[in-house]
């Protein structure tokens, strides 16, 4: 099993993603969901629903981990989104965009 290519506190490695996530985290949550084949708008809205949002954001983090072969548990994903929501969203966004072919997804940020 692998590890995240970017650390949890590596927010400023991509300032564009960091800024968007800070001001409108639902946009990053939606884009992360879209990157793993889920409905962008649905997850953007669900991410703003308090404790339910934490659950749905953690489900997307779990899918990213599974696709990238990253170690972890769903409980850890929930804790990341409970205590470090913005950092977790940025970490996930960097994971799914920086590996994309041709960097196409990066242009969206």
Buried (B, 14 or more C-beta within 10 A) or exposed (E): EEEBBBEEEBBEBBEEBBBBBEEEBBBBBBBBBBBBEBEBEEBBBBBEEEEEBBBBBBBBBBBBBEBBEBEBEEEBBBBBBBEBBBBBBBBBBBBBBBEEEEEEBBEBB
